[in-house]
Amino acid sequence: MGRNSFLAFDIGAESGRALIGKLEQNRIQVQEVYRFQNSMISRGPHLKWDVHSLFREIKSGMRKSAQESQTPFECMGIDTWGVDFGLLNQKGELISLPFAYRDPRNKKAMDAFLRIKSRENVYELTGIQFLQFNSLFQLHALKTQNPEIMDHASHLLFMPDIFNYFLTGEMATEFSYATTSQLFNPRKDGWEDQLFEALDVPKAIMQEVRTAGHKLGLIKPSITEETRFSPSPVVLTAAHDTASAVAAVPAQGKDWAFISSGTWSIMGVELDSPLINEKSYQLNFTNEGGVGHRFRLSKNITGLWLLQECKKKWDQSQNRRYHELIQEAYAAEPFKFLVDPDWEMFLKPRDMTEAIARFCQKTGQTSPENISEFVRSILESLAFKYKMVFDELCSLSRRSINRVHIIGGGSLNQVLCQFTADALGLPVIAGPGEATAVGNIMIQAMAENKMDSIETMRDVISNSFDLRFYEPKNTEEWDENYPRFQEMCRQARTGLKSQK
């Protein structure tokens, strides 16, 4: 593969991948060489992550990559989903498996902490969207419900930090990941003392925050020997997967918005500094860090999680390929069933199809009766949710947005991309599908002085991948049905009182 080769691990809440990136003649080629499953595991009433199993998979991916490459890598980098963390004792040993963000205790922990510190004050300090699984509230849950763990905690490491520590023995937290935690003050560019005082947790357990592109250290000899991987440096890429994905948006200028689309959808714009004011607070927008200390003014939206969970149930009786499932949407009547993807009962239901049917019944609709109706309901509702957030985003940023880039796995969903263009009335540019891994690799290339700026990165990415363009259609029909969707969301916020 040559000396311009890089290894990226992109680990999500359902699967992880090892991908080799090769930079040659101002083009990047990406090859997936290893894939593994990831899932939350049950430990009593709680959901946790088996980081030891995941690290074994990382080493397997390193071994497979070394076999594929035949030549040394420049470096490697790891990104993961956000907010989750583990605690280590004074000896540097993991005290217990990290809790997962969908653990049911987080809602109560958020409510409890916000009785200690007001929502307004927390937002003013952090500029972060309120989500019940944010690290701030998970840490409060540990302090109040698991004091035996906190009593022995000397170090807090977020998910990518844990794997980087296992690889190198070095501890650090990358900037983009730090900002997702709701423990970091972006104006002060550091961990926020007031929050740790309110938590009654020593700030000393946190790690030094480093910018994306920092070389953390060399892979330990014991691991290079085990994996046959070259003694390469581990680079702190944009460790939060969304930050890596947005770094790979193939766009220049400032007249664009992004949707990082997967299990979650994150919609936003890129700013030079955080935007924290009364309006952003009321609209519950977040300010998360990116490459070059830029910020993503964005909002989390429950994404293709609803469809993924439905597919799991349907696969028990009839195994449909994902692209076949998506095409089912065209067989159903348009705009017949609408749901709010962010309804709290969709977070972790026992049966997603039952949860969708319950939402429809509670909002005066009938229930979907077949796969086509469920699929169309989910995709139309998600496109409408994008429109809702888009309108808020334009109002908040006061920016003229002329196009939307959809990146990540959802960019391969042609129906969703077209629905999004229709709902927004704007062109949609889809791709790259592997945006997170591409961004991860390109940040490594910046660390090795192969790229001189994020603008250069984006030009290379634009020249390297086939992008798909979607022009808006049938916008009148979408505009006509949008008020009904807004009413569904209003009911979801106010307790789902049935329509008369």
N, C-alpha and C positions, 0 to 999 in steps of 0.2 A: 504493500500500500504506500510505501514511501514515508519520508520523514514529515510530510505535511498531514499526518494522520492524527485524529483525535478520537477519544472514546467518551461517549455520553451515556449516562444512565438516567433515564426518565422514569420515575416510579410514581405511579398513581394509586388511587385507593382501590383499584380493582386489578391492575396488572403493572408489570414493570418491563422495561426493554433496555437492552444494550445495543447501541448503534455506533457504528464506525463512520466518521466523517472524514472525507478527503478533500482538501482544498487544492485546486489545480487550475491555473490559467483563469483566475477570477471567477471560478465556478465552484460550488460546493456539491459534492455527491454524498448521499447518506444511505447507508446500508444497515438494515436491522439484522443482527447476528444472533440474538438470544432474546427470548421472551419468557416471562414467568408470571404465575398468578399471585395475586395478593388479595387478602380479604381480612376483615376484622374477625377476631376469634373471641369466643365467649369464655369469660372467667367469672363464674357465679352470675350475678345479675349485670355484670359490666362487659363492655366491648373493648378489646385491646388490640395492639399490633405486635406480632411476633417478630421483633427486629432481628433476632438471632437467625431465624429462618430466612428473612430477607437478606441478611448479610451473606449467608451461604449462597443465595442466588446471585448476589453481586459478584462473589468470587467465581462462581460458575460462569457468569457472563464475561469476566475478565479472562478466564482460561480459554473460553471459546473464541473470544476476540483475538487473543494472542495466537491461536492456531490459524485463524483466518488471515491475520495481518502478515505474519512472517517477519516483519520488521518492527522496530520499536515505535511506540506512540510518543508524540510530543508531550501529552498530558491527558488527564481524564477529569471529568466533572460530574457531579450528581445533583439533580433537582428532584423535588418531591412535591406533593400536595402541601397545603399550608397548615399552620396553627398547632399541630400536635408536637409533643415533646416528651422526653424522658428525663429522669433525675438520677444523678450519679452521687455516690458517697465520696468521702475524702480520699479513698484509695483509687478512685476513678472507675468504680464498678457500678453497673446499672442496678439500681435498687429494686425496680420492678418493671414489668413491661409497660410501655406507654399506653395511656388511655386513648381510645379512638374518639374522633370528633363527634360521632353519632351516638356516643354513650348517653343514656337517658338522663343522667344527673345534671347535665350542663344547663338546662333551662332553669332549674331551681337555683343553681349557683349564680347565674346571671341576675336573676331577680333579687337574690340575697345581697350580692355585691352592690347593686345599684341602690340599695337602701343605705349603704355606707357612704358611697360616693355618687353624686347625682349624674344622670345621663349627660346633662349639659356640660358638666365639668370634665367628665371623661372624654367627651368628644372634643372639647376645646383643647385638651392636652394631647390628643392622639390623632384626631381627624379620621378615625376608623369607623366604618359601618358597624352597627350593632348586630352581631350574630351570636347566638347562644353558645356556640362552640369556640369562640375566640380564646386565645391562650390565656388572657386575663381571667376569664371566668373559669376556665379549666384549672388554673392555678389556685383560684379561690376554693374550688371544690376539693382540691387536694388538701389545702390548708385546713379546711373545716371538717372534711370527712375522712381524711387519711393522715392524721397528724403523725402517725408512726413512720410514714414515708418522709414527710417534710422534716422531721426531727433529724434525719440522717442525710439530708440533701446538702451537698456542697457545690454541685454544678447542675445547671439546667442546659440541656442540649436539645435543640429542635431536631426533627427527623433527619434532615440531611447532615446536620452537625454530628449526629450519632454515628452515621456511616463514615463520615470523614475522619472522625476520631478513631473508629475501629481500623481505618486504613493507615492513618499516619501517626496516631498518638497525640495529635494537636487539637486544641479546642478553639473554635471561633464561630461567630454567627455572621452570615452574609447580610448586607444591608436590606435587600428587598424582602428577605424572610423576616428580619427583625420588625419591619414596619407592619407586617400582617398581624402581629401578635396582640395589638392594642396595649402593649406595654412600653412602646417607644414613642418619644416625642420628636416629630420630624422638624419642628422649628428649632429645638435645641440640639437635634442630631444626636440623641442619646437616650438611654433608658430613663424613664420618668420616675423620679424619686417619690412624688406624691402617691403614685399608684402602689409602689412597693410598701410605703408606709401604711396605706389603707389595707393592703393585703396582710400586713404584719409578716412579710417575707423579706429577708435580706437581699438587697440588690446585688450583693457580691456573688450570688449564684449565677448571675448572667455573664455571658462571654463578651469579649471585645468584638465590636461590630466592624467588619471589613467590607470594602467595596467589591463588587463583582469584578473578577479578573485577578484577584489577589491569589498568589501561589501559597497554599497552606503549608505544604511540606511533601517530602518524598514518601512513597508507599513503603511500608515497613518491609525489611528483608524477609521476614517470615512469610509474608503474604506473596511477595514476588516469587519466592521459592515454591510456594504451594500452587500458585496459579500459572507459573511460567511467564508472568507478565513483566515487562521491562520496569526497572526502577524509576518510573516517571513521577513528576510532581502531580499532586492533586490540586486543581484550581477551584477556587470558590467561584463557580459560575453563578448566574442569577438563580439562587437555590430554590426560590418559590417558582413553581412551574409556570404560573401565569406571567411572571416577569421575564422568564426565558422566552415564552411564546410571543409576547408583545415585542421583544427585541427583534423577532424575526418577521414582523409585519413588513411586507415589501412596499413601503410607501415613503414618500418624501413630502415636505411641507407640513402644514398644520390643519388642513381642511378635511381631515378624515377621522373616523371613529373606528374602534375595533370591537369585535366580539370574539373572545376566546371561548370556543364552543366544545363542550364535552359533557361529562357527567354534570358539571356545573357550567354555567355560562357567565362570563364576566364581560360587561360592556362598559366602554369608557373612552376617554381621550388621554393623550399624553401632554403633560404640562411641565414647565421648568421648575415649578415650586408648588407646594401643597395649597389647596384652596379650602380653607376652613372658616366658615362663617355660619350665620344663623340659618341661611337657606340650605346650605349643604347638610347641616345638622337635621333640619326638618325633613329633607328628602332622603336622609340616611345614606349619603354617598361616602365612599371611602377614598383615602389618599394613601396609596401603597407605593413603595419605592421601586425604581427600575434601574436600568443600566445608566451609568454616568450621573447618578443622583437625580435623575428625572423622576417624576411622579405620575402615577396613573390615577386620574380622577374617574372612579368607576363604581359600579354596583354589582354585587353578586346576585345572580338569578339562578333558581333551580333549573338545570338544563335538561339534558337527555336522560337524566336519572329516572324520570317517570317511564320513559319508553324502555329503558334497560330493565327496570324491575318488572314491567309487564311481560317483556320477552322471556324473562326467566320462568314465569308461570306458563306461558304458552309453549315453551320448549319442552315442558313435561309431557305434553300430548302431541305436539307437532313442531318439529324443529325447523324453523324458517331461517334462512340466511338474512342477515341484517338488511342488505339492499333490497331483497324481495319484500321484506316487511315494510320498508319505507314506501315502496310503490303501491302498497295496499291503500295508502291515503287517497289515491285518485279514484278509488271505487266507492268512496263514501260521499254523502251529501255535504256540500260546503257549509260551514258555520252552524252546524246543527247542535254541537255540544261544545261549550267553552268552559275552561277551568282556570283558576289562578295557580300557575305552577309553584308559587311560593306559599301556598296554604300549608300551615304548620303540620297538618296531618299527613302530608306527602313526604315528610322528612325521613321517616323510617316505619312505614306501615307493614303490617303482617302480609297484606295482599294489596298490591297497587291498583289492580283493576277494581277491587271492592272500594278502595278509597276514592277513586275517580267517580265511580257510580254514586257513592255517598255524597260527594260534592255536588254532583249534578242534581240529585234529588233534593238536597238542602237549598238549592238555588232555583227551584221551580222548573227544572228541566227534567226530561225523561233521561234514562240511562243508556249509554252505548250498549249495543247488543252483539257486536261482532268485532273482529280484529280491525277491520278497516275503519270502523267508527272510532275506536279507541285511538288508533294511530293518527287519524286526521285531527281528532280533538287535541291531542298532545302537541302536534306540530303547529297547528293554527294558533293555539293558545300561547305557545312559546314565541311565535312571531309577533303576536299582539303584545306580549310582555316586553319584547324588544322595543316596540314602538313606544310603549308607555315610558320606559326608562330612557329611550332616545330623546323624547320630548323634554323630560326633566333635565337631561344632560345638556341639551342645547340652551335651555333657559338658564341653567346654572353657570355654564362656561362662557356664555355669550359669544360663542364661536359659530361661524358658518361652516356647516359640515356638508360636504357634497358627495361623499361616498363612504361606504362601510366595508371594512375588511373583516371577513370571517376566517379565522385560523383555527387549527386544531382538528380533532377528529370530526367535529360537526361540519367542517367545511366540505367533507365528502358526501354529506347528506344533501343531495340535489333538491329534494322537495323542500326541506327547511330553508335552504338558501334562496330558492325562488319565492317562497312564502314571505321571507324576510324582506326581500326587495319589494314585493307587492305591498306589504304592510307599511313599510317606511316610505315608499314612493321614491326610492333612491337606488342607484346602481350598487350592486354587491359584488365584491371581488373575493373569490374563495381560494384559499391556499396560502402557504403550504399546509398540508394535513399534518405533517410531522413538525409543526412550528416549534414546539417546546424543545425537541431534540436539536433542531437546526439552530435555534437561539443559543442553547447550551454550548454547542460546538463552536459557533462563531465567537462567543465570549471567550472561550479557550484560545481561539486563534488571536483575539485581541491581546490576551495575556502573553502570547508568544510573539507579539509585534508583527503579526501577519495582516492585521487590520488596524487602521489608524483612527477610526471613528465608527459610531453606530450608523451614520449615514452611508459610509462605505460598505458596512455589513449589509445594509438593506439593499443597496444596489446589487451586490453580489447575489443575494438571495433572489431578488426579482429576476435576474438573468439565469437563475439555475433551475427554476421550477415552472411547470405549466400551470398558470393560473386560470381560473374559470370565472367568466363574467356573466352576471344575471341582471337583466334590465327589468324594471317594474312592469307588471301587467295587472289588469283588473283592479286598479287602485280604488275605483269607485265602490266596488263591492266591499272591499276591506274597510274603507272609510264608513260605509253605512253600518257595518256590524261592530265597529270599534266601540261605540258607546255601550253596547250590551256587554262587551268584555269588561269595560271599566266598571260597570255595575256589579259584575261578578266579583271583581277584586275588592270593591267597596264592601260587599257583603262578607267576603272572607276576612276583612280587617275588623268588621264589627260584629262578629259572632255568628255569621251565616244564618241569619233569620230568614226563614222561608218566605218567598214571595207570595203575596195573596192572589 
